[in-house]
Amino acid sequence: MNEDYREKNRKGFNTLQSIRHITMALFFIAMGIIMFVAEHYKIEQILAFDKFFRYFFGGICFLYGGFRLYRGFKKDY
């Protein structure tokens, strides 16, 4: 009985972690995309930054978002 409760608790924790990783991944990927397309949509707050910094930060956000997405689907906690 106690092992069954622990297994159910562990599955719930893993599901919650997976949802958290996927949500954060989508946020970081969206932020990376916004950094890349800011010039096209003329987002003044982002255009105030240096072009190199925008692309560098956008790439880092995109890569980190991909890592979080991979980790969310892998479920290795």
PDB file of N, CA, C and O in Angstrom:
ATOM      1  N   MET A   1       0.827  -1.183   0.000  1.00  0.00           N
ATOM      2  CA  MET A   1       0.000   0.000   0.000  1.00  0.00           C
ATOM      3  C   MET A   1       0.878   1.256   0.000  1.00  0.00           C
ATOM      4  O   MET A   1       0.606   2.195  -0.748  1.00  0.00           O
ATOM      5  N   ASN A   2       1.913   1.281   0.819  1.00  0.00           N
ATOM      6  CA  ASN A   2       2.790   2.437   0.914  1.00  0.00           C
ATOM      7  C   ASN A   2       3.580   2.631  -0.380  1.00  0.00           C
ATOM      8  O   ASN A   2       3.777   3.768  -0.808  1.00  0.00           O
ATOM      9  N   GLU A   3       4.032   1.554  -1.008  1.00  0.00           N
ATOM     10  CA  GLU A   3       4.777   1.650  -2.269  1.00  0.00           C
ATOM     11  C   GLU A   3       3.881   2.163  -3.388  1.00  0.00           C
ATOM     12  O   GLU A   3       4.336   2.918  -4.247  1.00  0.00           O
ATOM     13  N   ASP A   4       2.615   1.762  -3.387  1.00  0.00           N
ATOM     14  CA  ASP A   4       1.678   2.222  -4.404  1.00  0.00           C
ATOM     15  C   ASP A   4       1.472   3.735  -4.289  1.00  0.00           C
ATOM     16  O   ASP A   4       1.404   4.433  -5.301  1.00  0.00           O
ATOM     17  N   TYR A   5       1.375   4.233  -3.067  1.00  0.00           N
ATOM     18  CA  TYR A   5       1.219   5.667  -2.843  1.00  0.00           C
ATOM     19  C   TYR A   5       2.461   6.428  -3.313  1.00  0.00           C
ATOM     20  O   TYR A   5       2.346   7.491  -3.923  1.00  0.00           O
ATOM     21  N   ARG A   6       3.628   5.890  -3.032  1.00  0.00           N
ATOM     22  CA  ARG A   6       4.872   6.547  -3.453  1.00  0.00           C
ATOM     23  C   ARG A   6       4.996   6.581  -4.968  1.00  0.00           C
ATOM     24  O   ARG A   6       5.433   7.580  -5.539  1.00  0.00           O
ATOM     25  N   GLU A   7       4.610   5.488  -5.618  1.00  0.00           N
ATOM     26  CA  GLU A   7       4.680   5.441  -7.076  1.00  0.00           C
ATOM     27  C   GLU A   7       3.705   6.444  -7.693  1.00  0.00           C
ATOM     28  O   GLU A   7       4.042   7.112  -8.670  1.00  0.00           O
ATOM     29  N   LYS A   8       2.514   6.554  -7.139  1.00  0.00           N
ATOM     30  CA  LYS A   8       1.531   7.519  -7.624  1.00  0.00           C
ATOM     31  C   LYS A   8       2.037   8.939  -7.403  1.00  0.00           C
ATOM     32  O   LYS A   8       1.876   9.800  -8.268  1.00  0.00           O
ATOM     33  N   ASN A   9       2.641   9.183  -6.258  1.00  0.00           N
ATOM     34  CA  ASN A   9       3.193  10.504  -5.950  1.00  0.00           C
ATOM     35  C   ASN A   9       4.350  10.846  -6.899  1.00  0.00           C
ATOM     36  O   ASN A   9       4.464  11.984  -7.354  1.00  0.00           O
ATOM     37  N   ARG A  10       5.188   9.883  -7.190  1.00  0.00           N
ATOM     38  CA  ARG A  10       6.324  10.086  -8.092  1.00  0.00           C
ATOM     39  C   ARG A  10       5.843  10.397  -9.510  1.00  0.00           C
ATOM     40  O   ARG A  10       6.408  11.262 -10.179  1.00  0.00           O
ATOM     41  N   LYS A  11       4.795   9.692  -9.975  1.00  0.00           N
ATOM     42  CA  LYS A  11       4.260   9.949 -11.310  1.00  0.00           C
ATOM     43  C   LYS A  11       3.665  11.352 -11.398  1.00  0.00           C
ATOM     44  O   LYS A  11       3.827  12.038 -12.407  1.00  0.00           O
ATOM     45  N   GLY A  12       2.981  11.770 -10.343  1.00  0.00           N
ATOM     46  CA  GLY A  12       2.421  13.117 -10.320  1.00  0.00           C
ATOM     47  C   GLY A  12       3.504  14.178 -10.348  1.00  0.00           C
ATOM     48  O   GLY A  12       3.372  15.194 -11.030  1.00  0.00           O
ATOM     49  N   PHE A  13       4.572  13.939  -9.607  1.00  0.00           N
ATOM     50  CA  PHE A  13       5.701  14.872  -9.592  1.00  0.00           C
ATOM     51  C   PHE A  13       6.346  14.946 -10.964  1.00  0.00           C
ATOM     52  O   PHE A  13       6.656  16.037 -11.442  1.00  0.00           O
ATOM     53  N   ASN A  14       6.552  13.803 -11.606  1.00  0.00           N
ATOM     54  CA  ASN A  14       7.169  13.783 -12.936  1.00  0.00           C
ATOM     55  C   ASN A  14       6.300  14.509 -13.963  1.00  0.00           C
ATOM     56  O   ASN A  14       6.815  15.218 -14.827  1.00  0.00           O
ATOM     57  N   THR A  15       4.985  14.332 -13.867  1.00  0.00           N
ATOM     58  CA  THR A  15       4.079  15.019 -14.786  1.00  0.00           C
ATOM     59  C   THR A  15       4.145  16.529 -14.579  1.00  0.00           C
ATOM     60  O   THR A  15       4.180  17.291 -15.545  1.00  0.00           O
ATOM     61  N   LEU A  16       4.160  16.953 -13.335  1.00  0.00           N
ATOM     62  CA  LEU A  16       4.246  18.375 -13.026  1.00  0.00           C
ATOM     63  C   LEU A  16       5.572  18.961 -13.510  1.00  0.00           C
ATOM     64  O   LEU A  16       5.594  20.063 -14.058  1.00  0.00           O
ATOM     65  N   GLN A  17       6.652  18.255 -13.318  1.00  0.00           N
ATOM     66  CA  GLN A  17       7.964  18.712 -13.789  1.00  0.00           C
ATOM     67  C   GLN A  17       7.972  18.824 -15.315  1.00  0.00           C
ATOM     68  O   GLN A  17       8.507  19.783 -15.870  1.00  0.00           O
ATOM     69  N   SER A  18       7.381  17.846 -15.979  1.00  0.00           N
ATOM     70  CA  SER A  18       7.335  17.846 -17.431  1.00  0.00           C
ATOM     71  C   SER A  18       6.547  19.049 -17.952  1.00  0.00           C
ATOM     72  O   SER A  18       6.978  19.709 -18.898  1.00  0.00           O
ATOM     73  N   ILE A  19       5.408  19.333 -17.347  1.00  0.00           N
ATOM     74  CA  ILE A  19       4.602  20.486 -17.747  1.00  0.00           C
ATOM     75  C   ILE A  19       5.375  21.781 -17.515  1.00  0.00           C
ATOM     76  O   ILE A  19       5.334  22.692 -18.342  1.00  0.00           O
ATOM     77  N   ARG A  20       6.073  21.857 -16.401  1.00  0.00           N
ATOM     78  CA  ARG A  20       6.858  23.047 -16.094  1.00  0.00           C
ATOM     79  C   ARG A  20       7.977  23.256 -17.116  1.00  0.00           C
ATOM     80  O   ARG A  20       8.194  24.376 -17.579  1.00  0.00           O
ATOM     81  N   HIS A  21       8.685  22.182 -17.469  1.00  0.00           N
ATOM     82  CA  HIS A  21       9.773  22.287 -18.439  1.00  0.00           C
ATOM     83  C   HIS A  21       9.251  22.687 -19.816  1.00  0.00           C
ATOM     84  O   HIS A  21       9.865  23.517 -20.487  1.00  0.00           O
ATOM     85  N   ILE A  22       8.146  22.118 -20.242  1.00  0.00           N
ATOM     86  CA  ILE A  22       7.593  22.428 -21.560  1.00  0.00           C
ATOM     87  C   ILE A  22       7.098  23.872 -21.608  1.00  0.00           C
ATOM     88  O   ILE A  22       7.306  24.566 -22.603  1.00  0.00           O
ATOM     89  N   THR A  23       6.443  24.328 -20.537  1.00  0.00           N
ATOM     90  CA  THR A  23       5.959  25.706 -20.492  1.00  0.00           C
ATOM     91  C   THR A  23       7.115  26.699 -20.544  1.00  0.00           C
ATOM     92  O   THR A  23       7.069  27.671 -21.298  1.00  0.00           O
ATOM     93  N   MET A  24       8.133  26.460 -19.757  1.00  0.00           N
ATOM     94  CA  MET A  24       9.289  27.354 -19.758  1.00  0.00           C
ATOM     95  C   MET A  24      10.016  27.302 -21.104  1.00  0.00           C
ATOM     96  O   MET A  24      10.527  28.319 -21.574  1.00  0.00           O
ATOM     97  N   ALA A  25      10.061  26.123 -21.722  1.00  0.00           N
ATOM     98  CA  ALA A  25      10.694  25.993 -23.030  1.00  0.00           C
ATOM     99  C   ALA A  25       9.972  26.843 -24.061  1.00  0.00           C
ATOM    100  O   ALA A  25      10.611  27.529 -24.859  1.00  0.00           O
ATOM    101  N   LEU A  26       8.654  26.805 -24.051  1.00  0.00           N
ATOM    102  CA  LEU A  26       7.896  27.607 -25.001  1.00  0.00           C
ATOM    103  C   LEU A  26       8.123  29.101 -24.767  1.00  0.00           C
ATOM    104  O   LEU A  26       8.189  29.880 -25.717  1.00  0.00           O
ATOM    105  N   PHE A  27       8.241  29.490 -23.512  1.00  0.00           N
ATOM    106  CA  PHE A  27       8.534  30.888 -23.189  1.00  0.00           C
ATOM    107  C   PHE A  27       9.897  31.307 -23.741  1.00  0.00           C
ATOM    108  O   PHE A  27      10.014  32.357 -24.372  1.00  0.00           O
ATOM    109  N   PHE A  28      10.923  30.496 -23.507  1.00  0.00           N
ATOM    110  CA  PHE A  28      12.267  30.850 -23.977  1.00  0.00           C
ATOM    111  C   PHE A  28      12.363  30.827 -25.500  1.00  0.00           C
ATOM    112  O   PHE A  28      13.016  31.689 -26.088  1.00  0.00           O
ATOM    113  N   ILE A  29      11.727  29.863 -26.140  1.00  0.00           N
ATOM    114  CA  ILE A  29      11.743  29.811 -27.601  1.00  0.00           C
ATOM    115  C   ILE A  29      11.034  31.022 -28.178  1.00  0.00           C
ATOM    116  O   ILE A  29      11.498  31.603 -29.158  1.00  0.00           O
ATOM    117  N   ALA A  30       9.904  31.412 -27.574  1.00  0.00           N
ATOM    118  CA  ALA A  30       9.183  32.602 -28.031  1.00  0.00           C
ATOM    119  C   ALA A  30      10.038  33.853 -27.852  1.00  0.00           C
ATOM    120  O   ALA A  30      10.043  34.731 -28.715  1.00  0.00           O
ATOM    121  N   MET A  31      10.755  33.937 -26.746  1.00  0.00           N
ATOM    122  CA  MET A  31      11.620  35.098 -26.509  1.00  0.00           C
ATOM    123  C   MET A  31      12.738  35.145 -27.550  1.00  0.00           C
ATOM    124  O   MET A  31      13.082  36.220 -28.043  1.00  0.00           O
ATOM    125  N   GLY A  32      13.299  33.997 -27.882  1.00  0.00           N
ATOM    126  CA  GLY A  32      14.328  33.950 -28.917  1.00  0.00           C
ATOM    127  C   GLY A  32      13.794  34.381 -30.271  1.00  0.00           C
ATOM    128  O   GLY A  32      14.464  35.111 -31.001  1.00  0.00           O
ATOM    129  N   ILE A  33      12.595  33.937 -30.608  1.00  0.00           N
ATOM    130  CA  ILE A  33      11.995  34.318 -31.885  1.00  0.00           C
ATOM    131  C   ILE A  33      11.708  35.811 -31.919  1.00  0.00           C
ATOM    132  O   ILE A  33      11.924  36.466 -32.939  1.00  0.00           O
ATOM    133  N   ILE A  34      11.219  36.352 -30.797  1.00  0.00           N
ATOM    134  CA  ILE A  34      10.948  37.791 -30.737  1.00  0.00           C
ATOM    135  C   ILE A  34      12.232  38.586 -30.950  1.00  0.00           C
ATOM    136  O   ILE A  34      12.219  39.621 -31.615  1.00  0.00           O
ATOM    137  N   MET A  35      13.333  38.109 -30.392  1.00  0.00           N
ATOM    138  CA  MET A  35      14.604  38.812 -30.586  1.00  0.00           C
ATOM    139  C   MET A  35      15.024  38.812 -32.055  1.00  0.00           C
ATOM    140  O   MET A  35      15.604  39.785 -32.537  1.00  0.00           O
ATOM    141  N   PHE A  36      14.733  37.724 -32.763  1.00  0.00           N
ATOM    142  CA  PHE A  36      15.117  37.638 -34.166  1.00  0.00           C
ATOM    143  C   PHE A  36      14.218  38.465 -35.080  1.00  0.00           C
ATOM    144  O   PHE A  36      14.698  38.999 -36.080  1.00  0.00           O
ATOM    145  N   VAL A  37      12.938  38.584 -34.768  1.00  0.00           N
ATOM    146  CA  VAL A  37      12.001  39.271 -35.665  1.00  0.00           C
ATOM    147  C   VAL A  37      11.643  40.672 -35.196  1.00  0.00           C
ATOM    148  O   VAL A  37      10.730  41.281 -35.754  1.00  0.00           O
ATOM    149  N   ALA A  38      12.322  41.198 -34.203  1.00  0.00           N
ATOM    150  CA  ALA A  38      12.018  42.531 -33.665  1.00  0.00           C
ATOM    151  C   ALA A  38      12.184  43.610 -34.726  1.00  0.00           C
ATOM    152  O   ALA A  38      11.433  44.585 -34.747  1.00  0.00           O
ATOM    153  N   GLU A  39      13.151  43.443 -35.593  1.00  0.00           N
ATOM    154  CA  GLU A  39      13.388  44.437 -36.637  1.00  0.00           C
ATOM    155  C   GLU A  39      12.251  44.445 -37.655  1.00  0.00           C
ATOM    156  O   GLU A  39      11.850  45.500 -38.146  1.00  0.00           O
ATOM    157  N   HIS A  40      11.742  43.263 -37.962  1.00  0.00           N
ATOM    158  CA  HIS A  40      10.655  43.158 -38.936  1.00  0.00           C
ATOM    159  C   HIS A  40       9.365  43.780 -38.401  1.00  0.00           C
ATOM    160  O   HIS A  40       8.653  44.455 -39.145  1.00  0.00           O
ATOM    161  N   TYR A  41       9.058  43.563 -37.131  1.00  0.00           N
ATOM    162  CA  TYR A  41       7.836  44.092 -36.519  1.00  0.00           C
ATOM    163  C   TYR A  41       8.047  45.441 -35.839  1.00  0.00           C
ATOM    164  O   TYR A  41       7.115  46.006 -35.266  1.00  0.00           O
ATOM    165  N   LYS A  42       9.267  45.952 -35.904  1.00  0.00           N
ATOM    166  CA  LYS A  42       9.619  47.274 -35.362  1.00  0.00           C
ATOM    167  C   LYS A  42       9.230  47.425 -33.883  1.00  0.00           C
ATOM    168  O   LYS A  42       8.519  48.356 -33.505  1.00  0.00           O
ATOM    169  N   ILE A  43       9.710  46.499 -33.068  1.00  0.00           N
ATOM    170  CA  ILE A  43       9.489  46.544 -31.623  1.00  0.00           C
ATOM    171  C   ILE A  43      10.576  47.435 -31.036  1.00  0.00           C
ATOM    172  O   ILE A  43      11.724  47.018 -30.886  1.00  0.00           O
ATOM    173  N   GLU A  44      10.204  48.648 -30.711  1.00  0.00           N
ATOM    174  CA  GLU A  44      11.175  49.680 -30.325  1.00  0.00           C
ATOM    175  C   GLU A  44      11.953  49.333 -29.048  1.00  0.00           C
ATOM    176  O   GLU A  44      13.140  49.645 -28.951  1.00  0.00           O
ATOM    177  N   GLN A  45      11.309  48.700 -28.082  1.00  0.00           N
ATOM    178  CA  GLN A  45      11.992  48.380 -26.827  1.00  0.00           C
ATOM    179  C   GLN A  45      13.147  47.406 -27.063  1.00  0.00           C
ATOM    180  O   GLN A  45      14.165  47.470 -26.373  1.00  0.00           O
ATOM    181  N   ILE A  46      12.993  46.525 -28.016  1.00  0.00           N
ATOM    182  CA  ILE A  46      14.046  45.548 -28.305  1.00  0.00           C
ATOM    183  C   ILE A  46      15.062  46.129 -29.287  1.00  0.00           C
ATOM    184  O   ILE A  46      16.249  45.811 -29.218  1.00  0.00           O
ATOM    185  N   LEU A  47      14.601  46.970 -30.190  1.00  0.00           N
ATOM    186  CA  LEU A  47      15.512  47.579 -31.164  1.00  0.00           C
ATOM    187  C   LEU A  47      16.498  48.529 -30.511  1.00  0.00           C
ATOM    188  O   LEU A  47      17.504  48.889 -31.123  1.00  0.00           O
ATOM    189  N   ALA A  48      16.232  48.939 -29.288  1.00  0.00           N
ATOM    190  CA  ALA A  48      17.153  49.828 -28.584  1.00  0.00           C
ATOM    191  C   ALA A  48      18.478  49.139 -28.255  1.00  0.00           C
ATOM    192  O   ALA A  48      19.488  49.804 -28.025  1.00  0.00           O
ATOM    193  N   PHE A  49      18.470  47.820 -28.234  1.00  0.00           N
ATOM    194  CA  PHE A  49      19.690  47.061 -27.953  1.00  0.00           C
ATOM    195  C   PHE A  49      20.523  46.906 -29.216  1.00  0.00           C
ATOM    196  O   PHE A  49      20.020  47.041 -30.331  1.00  0.00           O
ATOM    197  N   ASP A  50      21.792  46.622 -29.021  1.00  0.00           N
ATOM    198  CA  ASP A  50      22.717  46.387 -30.120  1.00  0.00           C
ATOM    199  C   ASP A  50      22.276  45.156 -30.911  1.00  0.00           C
ATOM    200  O   ASP A  50      21.762  44.198 -30.334  1.00  0.00           O
ATOM    201  N   LYS A  51      22.475  45.180 -32.223  1.00  0.00           N
ATOM    202  CA  LYS A  51      22.048  44.075 -33.087  1.00  0.00           C
ATOM    203  C   LYS A  51      22.758  42.768 -32.714  1.00  0.00           C
ATOM    204  O   LYS A  51      22.132  41.708 -32.681  1.00  0.00           O
ATOM    205  N   PHE A  52      24.052  42.844 -32.437  1.00  0.00           N
ATOM    206  CA  PHE A  52      24.790  41.641 -32.040  1.00  0.00           C
ATOM    207  C   PHE A  52      24.216  41.055 -30.750  1.00  0.00           C
ATOM    208  O   PHE A  52      24.022  39.844 -30.640  1.00  0.00           O
ATOM    209  N   PHE A  53      23.947  41.923 -29.781  1.00  0.00           N
ATOM    210  CA  PHE A  53      23.397  41.458 -28.511  1.00  0.00           C
ATOM    211  C   PHE A  53      22.036  40.800 -28.702  1.00  0.00           C
ATOM    212  O   PHE A  53      21.756  39.769 -28.090  1.00  0.00           O
ATOM    213  N   ARG A  54      21.189  41.386 -29.544  1.00  0.00           N
ATOM    214  CA  ARG A  54      19.860  40.806 -29.786  1.00  0.00           C
ATOM    215  C   ARG A  54      19.968  39.412 -30.376  1.00  0.00           C
ATOM    216  O   ARG A  54      19.299  38.486 -29.917  1.00  0.00           O
ATOM    217  N   TYR A  55      20.806  39.258 -31.388  1.00  0.00           N
ATOM    218  CA  TYR A  55      20.946  37.950 -32.025  1.00  0.00           C
ATOM    219  C   TYR A  55      21.620  36.938 -31.096  1.00  0.00           C
ATOM    220  O   TYR A  55      21.240  35.768 -31.057  1.00  0.00           O
ATOM    221  N   PHE A  56      22.605  37.395 -30.365  1.00  0.00           N
ATOM    222  CA  PHE A  56      23.283  36.506 -29.426  1.00  0.00           C
ATOM    223  C   PHE A  56      22.319  36.039 -28.333  1.00  0.00           C
ATOM    224  O   PHE A  56      22.222  34.843 -28.058  1.00  0.00           O
ATOM    225  N   PHE A  57      21.607  36.982 -27.713  1.00  0.00           N
ATOM    226  CA  PHE A  57      20.654  36.642 -26.664  1.00  0.00           C
ATOM    227  C   PHE A  57      19.501  35.804 -27.214  1.00  0.00           C
ATOM    228  O   PHE A  57      19.041  34.878 -26.546  1.00  0.00           O
ATOM    229  N   GLY A  58      19.035  36.114 -28.409  1.00  0.00           N
ATOM    230  CA  GLY A  58      17.979  35.326 -29.041  1.00  0.00           C
ATOM    231  C   GLY A  58      18.432  33.896 -29.304  1.00  0.00           C
ATOM    232  O   GLY A  58      17.664  32.953 -29.115  1.00  0.00           O
ATOM    233  N   GLY A  59      19.668  33.737 -29.736  1.00  0.00           N
ATOM    234  CA  GLY A  59      20.196  32.386 -29.970  1.00  0.00           C
ATOM    235  C   GLY A  59      20.328  31.596 -28.686  1.00  0.00           C
ATOM    236  O   GLY A  59      20.008  30.408 -28.647  1.00  0.00           O
ATOM    237  N   ILE A  60      20.800  32.249 -27.633  1.00  0.00           N
ATOM    238  CA  ILE A  60      20.926  31.587 -26.333  1.00  0.00           C
ATOM    239  C   ILE A  60      19.555  31.170 -25.820  1.00  0.00           C
ATOM    240  O   ILE A  60      19.379  30.052 -25.337  1.00  0.00           O
ATOM    241  N   CYS A  61      18.583  32.074 -25.925  1.00  0.00           N
ATOM    242  CA  CYS A  61      17.215  31.749 -25.487  1.00  0.00           C
ATOM    243  C   CYS A  61      16.653  30.581 -26.293  1.00  0.00           C
ATOM    244  O   CYS A  61      16.027  29.678 -25.738  1.00  0.00           O
ATOM    245  N   PHE A  62      16.882  30.608 -27.599  1.00  0.00           N
ATOM    246  CA  PHE A  62      16.371  29.537 -28.462  1.00  0.00           C
ATOM    247  C   PHE A  62      17.005  28.188 -28.116  1.00  0.00           C
ATOM    248  O   PHE A  62      16.311  27.175 -28.038  1.00  0.00           O
ATOM    249  N   LEU A  63      18.304  28.180 -27.911  1.00  0.00           N
ATOM    250  CA  LEU A  63      18.987  26.930 -27.562  1.00  0.00           C
ATOM    251  C   LEU A  63      18.556  26.413 -26.193  1.00  0.00           C
ATOM    252  O   LEU A  63      18.317  25.217 -26.025  1.00  0.00           O
ATOM    253  N   TYR A  64      18.459  27.307 -25.222  1.00  0.00           N
ATOM    254  CA  TYR A  64      18.047  26.896 -23.883  1.00  0.00           C
ATOM    255  C   TYR A  64      16.597  26.411 -23.890  1.00  0.00           C
ATOM    256  O   TYR A  64      16.253  25.465 -23.182  1.00  0.00           O
ATOM    257  N   GLY A  65      15.760  27.051 -24.681  1.00  0.00           N
ATOM    258  CA  GLY A  65      14.378  26.590 -24.819  1.00  0.00           C
ATOM    259  C   GLY A  65      14.315  25.198 -25.433  1.00  0.00           C
ATOM    260  O   GLY A  65      13.499  24.372 -25.023  1.00  0.00           O
ATOM    261  N   GLY A  66      15.166  24.940 -26.405  1.00  0.00           N
ATOM    262  CA  GLY A  66      15.223  23.604 -26.999  1.00  0.00           C
ATOM    263  C   GLY A  66      15.673  22.559 -25.992  1.00  0.00           C
ATOM    264  O   GLY A  66      15.152  21.444 -25.968  1.00  0.00           O
ATOM    265  N   PHE A  67      16.641  22.923 -25.163  1.00  0.00           N
ATOM    266  CA  PHE A  67      17.097  22.012 -24.113  1.00  0.00           C
ATOM    267  C   PHE A  67      15.980  21.716 -23.119  1.00  0.00           C
ATOM    268  O   PHE A  67      15.777  20.564 -22.736  1.00  0.00           O
ATOM    269  N   ARG A  68      15.245  22.767 -22.694  1.00  0.00           N
ATOM    270  CA  ARG A  68      14.146  22.572 -21.754  1.00  0.00           C
ATOM    271  C   ARG A  68      13.046  21.719 -22.375  1.00  0.00           C
ATOM    272  O   ARG A  68      12.439  20.895 -21.692  1.00  0.00           O
ATOM    273  N   LEU A  69      12.789  21.912 -23.658  1.00  0.00           N
ATOM    274  CA  LEU A  69      11.776  21.109 -24.348  1.00  0.00           C
ATOM    275  C   LEU A  69      12.196  19.645 -24.408  1.00  0.00           C
ATOM    276  O   LEU A  69      11.387  18.752 -24.158  1.00  0.00           O
ATOM    277  N   TYR A  70      13.449  19.404 -24.738  1.00  0.00           N
ATOM    278  CA  TYR A  70      13.982  18.042 -24.758  1.00  0.00           C
ATOM    279  C   TYR A  70      13.861  17.389 -23.382  1.00  0.00           C
ATOM    280  O   TYR A  70      13.442  16.237 -23.262  1.00  0.00           O
ATOM    281  N   ARG A  71      14.231  18.136 -22.355  1.00  0.00           N
ATOM    282  CA  ARG A  71      14.181  17.595 -21.003  1.00  0.00           C
ATOM    283  C   ARG A  71      12.744  17.333 -20.556  1.00  0.00           C
ATOM    284  O   ARG A  71      12.486  16.380 -19.820  1.00  0.00           O
ATOM    285  N   GLY A  72      11.808  18.177 -21.000  1.00  0.00           N
ATOM    286  CA  GLY A  72      10.405  17.983 -20.655  1.00  0.00           C
ATOM    287  C   GLY A  72       9.825  16.725 -21.266  1.00  0.00           C
ATOM    288  O   GLY A  72       9.007  16.047 -20.644  1.00  0.00           O
ATOM    289  N   PHE A  73      10.248  16.408 -22.491  1.00  0.00           N
ATOM    290  CA  PHE A  73       9.740  15.199 -23.130  1.00  0.00           C
ATOM    291  C   PHE A  73      10.498  13.952 -22.702  1.00  0.00           C
ATOM    292  O   PHE A  73       9.941  12.854 -22.719  1.00  0.00           O
ATOM    293  N   LYS A  74      11.746  14.104 -22.323  1.00  0.00           N
ATOM    294  CA  LYS A  74      12.551  12.944 -21.916  1.00  0.00           C
ATOM    295  C   LYS A  74      12.110  12.404 -20.567  1.00  0.00           C
ATOM    296  O   LYS A  74      12.113  11.191 -20.360  1.00  0.00           O
ATOM    297  N   LYS A  75      11.730  13.282 -19.644  1.00  0.00           N
ATOM    298  CA  LYS A  75      11.244  12.932 -18.307  1.00  0.00           C
ATOM    299  C   LYS A  75      12.267  12.106 -17.520  1.00  0.00           C
ATOM    300  O   LYS A  75      11.918  11.089 -16.921  1.00  0.00           O
ATOM    301  N   ASP A  76      13.507  12.539 -17.525  1.00  0.00           N
ATOM    302  CA  ASP A  76      14.547  11.839 -16.788  1.00  0.00           C
ATOM    303  C   ASP A  76      14.916  12.680 -15.567  1.00  0.00           C
ATOM    304  O   ASP A  76      15.828  13.505 -15.620  1.00  0.00           O
ATOM    305  N   TYR A  77      14.192  12.456 -14.459  1.00  0.00           N
ATOM    306  CA  TYR A  77      14.404  13.256 -13.246  1.00  0.00           C
ATOM    307  C   TYR A  77      14.966  12.410 -12.140  1.00  0.00           C
ATOM    308  O   TYR A  77      15.210  12.911 -11.042  1.00  0.00           O
TER     309      TYR A  77
END
